[in-house]
Amino acid sequence: MTPVPPEQTDPGRTVPGGTVSGGSADTRTGLPAGRPDMRTFDAADVEATRRLMYGLVVPRPIAWVTTVDAAGTVNLAPFSFFTVVSTRPAMMGLAITPDHTSEVHKDTWRNLDTGGELVIHSVSEANAAAMHASSRPLPRERSEVRELGLATAPSDLVAPPRLVDADSALECRVETRLRPGQEEFFVVRVLRAHVSGALSDEVGHIDIAALDPVARVGRHYAHLAEQYRLG
Ligand SMILES: Cc1cc2nc3c(=O)[nH]c(=O)nc-3n(C[C@H](O)[C@H](O)[C@H](O)COP(=O)(O)O)c2cc1C
């Protein structure tokens, strides 16, 4: 591949709302890239960039999270800014947005502040409606688990209980936290995992088609499409 001299690169035009760019040079030919459809957004356009991330980082897995407060009230909420951040030791990360409608942080954030423990569940189609309903704000002293009539069982190692009807439950403890921007990013260590025997083998392989996880795509939800191999 021949590198493109900087003078052949047209940075395009950026105006509020995003524009059709002038088009960068094609790195293979050095000629104009031939993509007049490309829009360019500057990160200074905070809302558009947020929308872009929301729509481009898809599909996102959903962490359905139980936590408890000091009074023992069980909180349940979904989070899709969620991923694996370490495999040895096993750690996951989730980002919680400040609650702009309130003086205080979301219940999950506050419970992680005080208790530092959580259980992360997977979401299948059977639980999708309950998961979505659990995202609605409730007064702190009311439990989404109780209001939605969901059954729980005690966890082995952490205070928050697990949801009986979820196909997997990861007992976790907060390891560290970061504040790169407005979100608080919690890195949590997986202490123990429970997975339905119908979905996993003895060494931990998951039957992903059987798991049928519900994914967040923009403001909507999706199933995974068919799986295929490359190579
Ligand atoms: C599918 C889905 C994914 C969500 N992902 C996030 C997320 O990653 N971070 C976040 O702060 N809020 C997220 N929310 C919103 C929270 O679930 C919502 O603010 C909830 O009321 C927080 O509950 P809590 O105050 O009980 O912790 C999501 C909502 C839905 C429906």
The ligand as an SDF file (V2000), in Angstrom:
LIG
                    3D

 31 33  0  0  0  0  0  0  0  0999 V2000
  -31.2610   -1.6770   27.7060 C   0  0  0  0  0  0  0  0  0  0  0  0
  -30.8400   -0.5520   28.5930 C   0  0  0  0  0  0  0  0  0  0  0  0
  -29.4840   -0.2790   28.7650 C   0  0  0  0  0  0  0  0  0  0  0  0
  -29.0790    0.7330   29.6190 C   0  0  0  0  0  0  0  0  0  0  0  0
  -27.7460    0.9760   29.7580 N   0  0  0  0  0  0  0  0  0  0  0  0
  -27.3150    1.9300   30.6180 C   0  0  0  0  0  0  0  0  0  0  0  0
  -25.9240    2.1470   30.8250 C   0  0  0  0  0  0  0  0  0  0  0  0
  -25.0610    1.4810   30.2420 O   0  0  0  0  0  0  0  0  0  0  0  0
  -25.5580    3.1150   31.7110 N   0  0  0  0  0  0  0  0  0  0  0  0
  -26.4780    3.8460   32.3960 C   0  0  0  0  0  0  0  0  0  0  0  0
  -26.0930    4.6950   33.1990 O   0  0  0  0  0  0  0  0  0  0  0  0
  -27.8170    3.6560   32.2210 N   0  0  0  0  0  0  0  0  0  0  0  0
  -28.2430    2.7020   31.3660 C   0  0  0  0  0  0  0  0  0  0  0  0
  -29.5820    2.4870   31.2020 N   0  0  0  0  0  0  0  0  0  0  0  0
  -30.5250    3.2420   32.0160 C   0  0  0  0  0  0  0  0  0  0  0  0
  -30.6400    2.6400   33.4160 C   0  0  0  0  0  0  0  0  0  0  0  0
  -31.0600    1.2810   33.3600 O   0  0  0  0  0  0  0  0  0  0  0  0
  -31.6650    3.4550   34.2200 C   0  0  0  0  0  0  0  0  0  0  0  0
  -31.1510    4.7660   34.4230 O   0  0  0  0  0  0  0  0  0  0  0  0
  -32.0720    2.8550   35.5370 C   0  0  0  0  0  0  0  0  0  0  0  0
  -33.1990    3.5550   36.0350 O   0  0  0  0  0  0  0  0  0  0  0  0
  -31.0040    2.9150   36.5800 C   0  0  0  0  0  0  0  0  0  0  0  0
  -31.5280    2.2800   37.7080 O   0  0  0  0  0  0  0  0  0  0  0  0
  -31.0780    2.5190   39.1840 P   0  0  0  0  0  0  0  0  0  0  0  0
  -31.2970    3.9690   39.5490 O   0  0  0  0  0  0  0  0  0  0  0  0
  -31.9740    1.6050   39.9200 O   0  0  0  0  0  0  0  0  0  0  0  0
  -29.6300    2.1340   39.2760 O   0  0  0  0  0  0  0  0  0  0  0  0
  -30.0290    1.4970   30.3250 C   0  0  0  0  0  0  0  0  0  0  0  0
  -31.3910    1.2400   30.1430 C   0  0  0  0  0  0  0  0  0  0  0  0
  -31.7890    0.2370   29.2900 C   0  0  0  0  0  0  0  0  0  0  0  0
  -33.2630   -0.0450   29.1050 C   0  0  0  0  0  0  0  0  0  0  0  0
  1  2  1  0
  2  3  1  0
  2 30  2  0
  3  4  2  0
  4  5  1  0
  4 28  1  0
  5  6  2  0
  6  7  1  0
  6 13  1  0
  7  8  2  0
  7  9  1  0
  9 10  1  0
 10 11  2  0
 10 12  1  0
 12 13  2  0
 13 14  1  0
 14 15  1  0
 14 28  1  0
 15 16  1  0
 16 17  1  0
 16 18  1  0
 18 19  1  0
 18 20  1  0
 20 21  1  0
 20 22  1  0
 22 23  1  0
 23 24  1  0
 24 25  2  0
 24 26  1  0
 24 27  1  0
 28 29  2  0
 29 30  1  0
 30 31  1  0
M  END
$$$$
